[in-house]
Amino acid sequence: MHDNILLPIDINQKASWQHALPAAVRQAGENGTIHLLGIVQDFGSSMVATFLPKGYEKKVLETMKANLNEFAEAHLKNLEGVNVKTHVGHGHVAETILKSAKKLGADLIVMGSHKPDELRSMLISSHANAVVRHSPVSVMVVR
């Protein structure tokens, strides 16, 4: 069993949590903590940000936090002995996951992943792949 499990999810993508959430709960046992992490991705360009309304980033982060809290209440409220905490990160997905794992003292990262797709693998590296390659702690990839 693990004490601190980081579970990065995209609430709008059921594949990111449908199988990973039960796996994280099993790994937490009776006294573990599951850290739900929602990530607001970087726009990749400061020029793009100039077109957004003032305070947009802050509002998006607050909305993400509220949505994660609702998700935790709906899916994790009846777990005995398992603590659930929600966190919001901002930036590149894999980097944010790794920084959050270090900050939270995670001893396991549990991630959902799509089935492999050759074209997708050639064009872009999956977030799970990047996390697995660079993580100093164990990573469980669930499909």
N, C-alpha and C positions, 0 to 999 in steps of 0.2 A: 504494500500500500504506500501511497505517497502523501506527503503533508501539504504541499502547495502545487496545485495543478493549474496551468494556464490553458484556457480554452478560448482561442480566438474564433469568433463567429461573425458571420454576416447574416443578420436576422432575415434579410430578404432572400437569401439563398439557402433553402432548406438543406441542400447537400452539404453545407458547411457545418451543420450541427445535428442533423437527423441521426446519424450513427455515432458521431463523435461525443455527443452529450451523454448517452448511456455509458459509453466507454470511460469517460472522465468520472462519472459517478461511481462506477465499479472500482476504478483506481483510487478514488478518494477514501474508500472504506467508510469507517464510522467517525473518524475524527479529522479528516482532511478538509482542506479549503479549495474550492473551485473558484478561480479568478476568471470571470467572463470578460473577454476583451473585444470591444468593438473598435474598428479603426476607420477613421475618416481619412481617405487617401489624399495625398498631395495633388495639387493640380499640375505640378511639374513645371510651371512657369509663373513667374511673378506677374507677367503681362496679363495672363488669364484672370488673376485675382483682382486686377484693377477694374475689371468689368462687373464685378460682383458688388452687391449693395454693402454699405458700411455695416459692420457687425455680423456679416454673413457667417464667417468661420465660427464665431462664438455661438451663434444660434444653432448651427449644425452640430457642434460638439454637445451642446445642452440637449438637443433633441435625441442624439445618439444615446446619451446617458439615460434619459427618460425611457427610451425604447428598450434598452438593456435591462433596466429595473423592472419594466413590465414583463419582459421575456422571462426573467428570473422568477418573478412571482408566479407566472403561469406554468412554468416547466419544472421549477426546482423547489417549490414552497414546502412540500411534504417530506423532505429528506431529513431523517433523524441523524443528528450528529455531524452532518456535512455543512460546513459554512460556505456561503456563496457571497462573493463580492464582485461588484461590477466596476469596470475601468474603461476609459475611452482614451485611445491613442490617436495621434495625427501624424501622417507622413507616409513613407514607403511601407508597404505591408510587412514584408519579411523583416526589415530593419526594426520596425515598431514592435513586432512580436518578440524579437531577440532582446531589445532594450527593456521591454516590459518584463520578460522572464527574469532578467538580471535584477531589475529594480524590486520585483516582488519576491525574489528568492525562490522561484519555481524550481521544483525538482523533476518536473515532467511537463512537457507541452503535448497536448492532444489536439490534433487537427483533422478536419475532414478534407477529403481530396476527391476530385473528379477522377473518373476512369482515365487511364493514359490515352492520349491521342497523339499519334506521331507528328502530324502537322503542327499542332499546338506546341508540342515539345521542341520542335525545331525552331519555331518562331519566337517563343517566349518561354522562359523557365517558370514553372509553377511556383507559387509562394511556398508551398509545402517543401518542394525540392530545395529551395534556398534556405529555409529554416533548418532542414535536416543537415545540410552541408555545413552550416555555420554554428549550430547550437552547441554550447558546452554541456547541456543537459540532455537527457533522453527525450526523444520525440516519438510519439505514437501517431502514425498516419492511419486514419480509418476511412474505409470506402464502404 
